[in-house]
Amino acid sequence: RLGPLSMPLRTARSSALCLVYVLLSASGPILLDWVKRSHGGRFRFSIPALTFNAWAIAAFLGFCWTFLTYGRSGLRRLYRPDMLWRFCITTGLFTAGDMLSFMSMQHLDVGTFSLLGKSSALIITMVLSRLVLNVPHTRLQYVLVVIVATATVIFCLEEQGARSLVAARAASRVSSAGEAAALARTASEWMVGLIQRATAVAMTSLGAVLQEQLFTRERGVPFMMQQCWMGCGAMLLSFFTLRCIYGLPASYLVEGFGDWRVLVLVGMYVATGMTTGLIVKQLGAVAKALCVPVYLGGCYAYAVRSGSAMLTLPVILAWSASTACVLLFAVSKAAQSKGRAA
């Protein structure tokens, strides 16, 4: 039986975990943009190498924790081929989604990257949680999700229109055909970034739901042990992508990581990945999606200040409607959970 302080303590721990996740998630797009700007608008490292190194660190931390906590018996517990291939599938989705997100950041500003990710993650996660986990939702929650989707489409259209207007004005002032072609290429790259980001969110949302299903079935397995299995799967997929899809030699696993800014990015990615796993394990995939809108305003303000995004009234209204609906969804979900507990 739970003591009188158990529920407040659990709530405090969950709130602290969400706060850490929000702070790390807010730093992610900003750090990516910071590294990209410092490298002349492009990443000097390979995206699969970034995910490989980050997950290698996470797997090493899990291995060390298991050995220090359980000794040799813990290492024997790690030999679970059945768990390895299951977590390889879910982590493969996470890793593929992360690589696509990093690729999209080369074409998108921080504001578009954040808003598209936030709205799409909530919509896709809610649908998948219903289909895979059979989690029920109310009519109000479905209506709110439809509004979020509509606001996201409006935001993207308005942002694209604003960019096209600026590009048209700039094209009238360019002195060469090469500069005009560069402006047109920037607009097409923005659309490529949107497609990459949307696909990445779909893959990570599916991975989160499947991961929650695994965590629910294997509640007795410590989280750090699960990190070892997830790390192995992510490293395997990252190395396969580097060698077979990118066609790069293994030496590119360390290429470009001599810059301290990139090392900060790797550390953030490791911390965010492990915090994401804890969120999904303890609170669920939908709770993870609901944490994201808290940091959206800061990310978009940074994008406007850096000049990579445009601030117009329709964009503000679309963002406000989307964020308000997501927050209302969170309140509705909390009320639904309290009603079940009662």
C-alpha positions in Angstrom: 0.0 0.0 0.0 1.3 3.5 -0.9 2.0 5.9 1.9 0.5 9.4 2.1 3.7 10.9 0.7 4.0 8.5 -2.2 1.7 10.2 -4.6 3.1 13.8 -4.0 6.6 12.4 -4.3 5.8 10.6 -7.5 4.2 13.7 -8.9 7.3 15.8 -8.0 9.6 13.2 -9.6 7.5 13.2 -12.8 7.4 17.0 -12.9 11.2 17.2 -12.5 11.7 14.6 -15.3 9.4 16.6 -17.6 11.3 19.8 -16.8 14.6 18.2 -17.6 13.2 16.8 -20.8 11.8 20.2 -21.8 15.1 21.9 -21.2 17.1 19.4 -23.1 14.5 19.4 -26.0 14.7 23.2 -26.1 18.5 23.1 -26.4 18.4 20.5 -29.2 17.2 22.7 -32.2 19.1 25.7 -30.9 22.4 23.7 -30.6 21.9 22.2 -34.0 21.4 25.7 -35.6 24.4 27.0 -33.6 26.7 24.2 -34.9 25.3 24.6 -38.4 26.0 28.4 -38.4 29.5 27.9 -37.0 30.3 25.5 -39.8 29.2 27.9 -42.6 25.6 26.6 -42.9 26.4 22.9 -43.1 27.4 20.1 -40.8 31.0 19.0 -41.1 30.3 15.6 -39.6 28.3 12.7 -40.9 24.8 12.4 -39.5 25.1 8.6 -39.0 28.4 9.1 -37.2 26.7 11.5 -34.8 24.0 8.9 -33.9 26.5 6.1 -33.7 28.8 7.9 -31.3 25.9 9.2 -29.1 24.3 5.7 -28.8 27.7 4.2 -28.2 28.1 6.5 -25.2 24.6 5.6 -23.9 25.3 1.8 -24.3 28.6 2.2 -22.5 26.9 4.0 -19.6 24.3 1.3 -19.4 27.0 -1.4 -19.5 29.0 0.3 -16.7 25.9 0.8 -14.5 24.9 -2.9 -15.0 28.4 -4.1 -14.0 28.7 -1.8 -11.0 25.2 -2.6 -9.7 25.0 -6.4 -10.4 28.5 -7.5 -11.1 29.0 -10.5 -13.4 25.5 -11.7 -12.9 24.3 -8.4 -14.4 26.5 -9.0 -17.5 25.0 -12.4 -17.9 21.5 -10.9 -17.7 22.4 -8.7 -20.7 22.7 -11.8 -22.8 19.1 -11.8 -24.0 18.9 -12.2 -27.8 15.1 -11.9 -27.6 15.3 -8.5 -25.9 18.1 -7.4 -28.2 16.2 -7.8 -31.4 13.0 -6.3 -30.0 14.8 -3.2 -28.8 16.8 -3.1 -32.0 13.5 -2.6 -33.9 12.2 0.3 -31.7 15.6 1.9 -31.5 16.1 1.6 -35.2 13.0 3.7 -35.7 14.3 6.3 -33.3 17.7 6.4 -34.9 16.4 6.6 -38.5 14.0 9.4 -37.3 16.9 11.2 -35.6 19.1 11.1 -38.7 16.2 12.5 -40.8 15.7 15.2 -38.3 19.3 16.2 -38.4 19.2 16.2 -42.2 16.0 18.4 -42.2 17.8 20.9 -39.9 20.1 21.7 -42.7 17.1 23.0 -44.7 14.8 24.4 -42.0 14.9 27.2 -39.5 14.5 26.5 -35.8 10.8 27.7 -35.6 9.5 25.5 -38.5 11.6 22.6 -37.2 10.0 22.9 -33.7 6.4 23.6 -34.6 6.2 20.9 -37.3 7.7 18.4 -34.9 5.5 19.3 -32.0 2.2 19.2 -33.8 2.9 16.1 -35.9 4.3 14.2 -32.8 1.1 14.8 -30.9 -1.2 13.8 -33.8 0.7 10.7 -34.8 1.4 9.5 -31.3 -2.2 9.8 -30.3 -3.3 7.8 -33.3 -0.7 5.1 -32.8 -1.3 4.8 -29.1 -5.0 4.1 -29.9 -4.2 1.6 -32.6 -1.2 -0.2 -31.0 -1.8 0.3 -27.2 -5.6 0.6 -27.4 -5.5 3.9 -25.3 -8.9 5.6 -25.4 -9.4 9.3 -26.2 -12.4 11.6 -25.8 -14.2 13.5 -28.6 -12.8 16.7 -27.3 -9.3 15.4 -27.6 -9.9 14.3 -31.2 -11.3 17.8 -32.0 -8.3 19.4 -30.5 -5.9 17.3 -32.5 -7.8 18.2 -35.7 -7.4 21.9 -34.8 -3.7 21.4 -34.2 -3.3 19.7 -37.6 -5.1 22.5 -39.3 -3.1 25.2 -37.5 0.1 23.4 -38.5 -0.8 23.4 -42.2 -1.7 27.1 -42.0 1.6 27.8 -40.3 3.6 26.0 -42.9 1.7 27.7 -45.8 2.1 31.2 -44.3 5.7 30.6 -43.6 6.3 29.4 -47.1 4.4 32.4 -48.5 6.5 34.8 -46.4 9.7 33.2 -47.6 8.5 33.3 -51.2 7.8 37.0 -50.9 11.2 37.7 -49.5 12.8 35.5 -52.2 10.9 37.4 -54.9 12.0 40.8 -53.5 15.6 39.6 -53.2 15.5 38.1 -56.8 14.6 41.5 -58.1 17.7 42.9 -56.6 20.2 40.2 -57.6 22.8 41.0 -60.2 23.3 37.6 -61.6 21.4 34.5 -62.7 23.5 32.4 -60.4 22.2 34.3 -57.3 18.6 33.9 -58.5 19.1 30.2 -58.9 20.5 30.0 -55.4 17.4 31.6 -54.0 15.1 29.2 -55.9 17.3 26.3 -54.7 16.8 27.5 -51.1 13.0 27.4 -51.4 13.1 23.8 -52.8 15.4 22.7 -50.0 12.9 24.1 -47.5 10.3 21.7 -48.9 12.7 18.8 -48.7 13.3 19.7 -45.1 9.6 19.6 -44.4 9.2 16.2 -45.9 12.3 14.9 -44.0 11.0 16.4 -40.7 7.5 14.9 -41.1 8.9 11.5 -41.9 11.2 11.7 -38.9 8.4 12.5 -36.5 6.3 9.6 -37.8 9.2 7.2 -37.3 10.1 8.5 -33.8 6.4 8.5 -32.7 6.0 4.9 -33.8 9.2 4.0 -32.0 8.0 5.7 -28.8 4.7 3.8 -28.9 6.4 0.4 -29.6 9.0 1.3 -26.9 6.2 2.0 -24.4 4.7 -1.4 -25.2 8.0 -3.1 -24.6 8.5 -1.2 -21.3 5.0 -2.2 -20.2 5.7 -5.9 -20.8 9.2 -5.9 -19.2 8.7 -3.7 -16.2 11.1 -5.7 -14.1 14.1 -5.0 -16.4 16.1 -1.9 -15.2 16.2 1.0 -17.6 20.0 1.1 -17.9 20.0 -2.5 -19.0 17.5 -1.6 -21.7 19.9 1.2 -22.7 22.5 -1.4 -23.6 20.1 -3.2 -26.0 18.9 0.0 -27.5 22.4 1.2 -28.0 23.4 -1.9 -29.8 20.5 -1.6 -32.2 21.1 2.1 -32.9 24.9 1.6 -33.5 24.2 -1.2 -35.9 21.7 0.8 -37.9 24.0 3.9 -37.9 27.0 2.0 -39.1 24.9 0.3 -41.8 23.7 3.7 -43.0 27.2 5.2 -43.0 28.7 2.4 -45.0 25.9 1.1 -47.2 23.7 4.2 -47.8 26.2 7.1 -47.6 29.0 5.0 -48.9 31.5 6.4 -46.5 34.5 4.7 -44.9 34.6 3.8 -41.2 37.0 6.7 -40.6 34.1 9.1 -40.9 32.9 7.9 -37.5 35.4 10.4 -36.0 35.5 12.9 -38.8 34.4 16.4 -37.7 34.2 15.6 -34.0 37.3 17.6 -33.0 35.2 20.7 -32.6 34.1 21.3 -29.0 30.7 22.6 -30.3 30.0 19.2 -31.9 31.0 17.4 -28.6 28.5 19.6 -26.8 25.8 18.5 -29.3 26.7 14.9 -28.8 26.4 15.2 -25.1 23.0 16.9 -25.5 21.9 14.1 -27.8 22.9 11.4 -25.3 21.1 13.2 -22.4 18.0 13.8 -24.4 17.8 10.2 -25.7 18.1 8.8 -22.2 15.6 11.3 -20.8 13.2 10.4 -23.6 13.4 6.8 -22.7 12.6 7.6 -19.1 9.7 9.7 -20.1 8.2 6.9 -22.2 8.9 4.3 -19.6 7.4 6.1 -16.7 4.8 8.4 -18.2 4.0 7.1 -21.7 4.5 8.2 -25.3 1.6 10.7 -25.3 3.1 12.4 -22.2 6.4 12.7 -24.2 4.6 14.4 -27.1 2.8 16.8 -24.7 6.0 18.0 -23.2 7.2 19.5 -26.4 5.0 22.7 -26.8 6.4 24.2 -23.6 9.7 25.0 -25.2 8.3 26.0 -28.7 8.0 29.7 -28.0 11.6 30.0 -27.0 12.8 28.1 -30.1 10.7 30.2 -32.5 11.8 33.5 -30.7 15.4 32.4 -31.2 14.7 31.7 -34.9 13.2 35.1 -35.4 16.0 36.9 -33.6 18.6 35.0 -35.6 16.9 36.0 -38.8 16.1 32.5 -40.0 12.3 32.8 -39.5 9.8 35.5 -40.2 7.3 36.9 -37.7 3.9 37.7 -39.2 0.4 37.9 -37.7 -0.9 34.6 -39.4 2.1 32.8 -38.2 1.6 34.0 -34.6 -2.1 33.1 -34.7 -1.4 29.6 -36.1 1.3 29.0 -33.5 -1.0 30.3 -30.7 -3.9 28.2 -31.7 -1.7 25.1 -32.0 -0.1 25.6 -28.7 -3.3 26.4 -26.9 -5.0 23.2 -28.2 -2.0 21.1 -27.2 -2.2 22.5 -23.6 -6.0 21.9 -23.5 -5.3 18.4 -24.7 -2.9 17.9 -21.7 -5.5 19.3 -19.3 -8.2 17.0 -20.8 -5.9 14.0 -20.5 -5.1 14.8 -16.9 -8.9 15.1 -16.0 -9.5 11.8 -17.8 -6.8 10.1 -15.8 -8.2 11.5 -12.5 -11.7 10.3 -13.4 -10.4 6.7 -14.0 -8.5 6.7 -10.7 -11.6 7.9 -8.8 
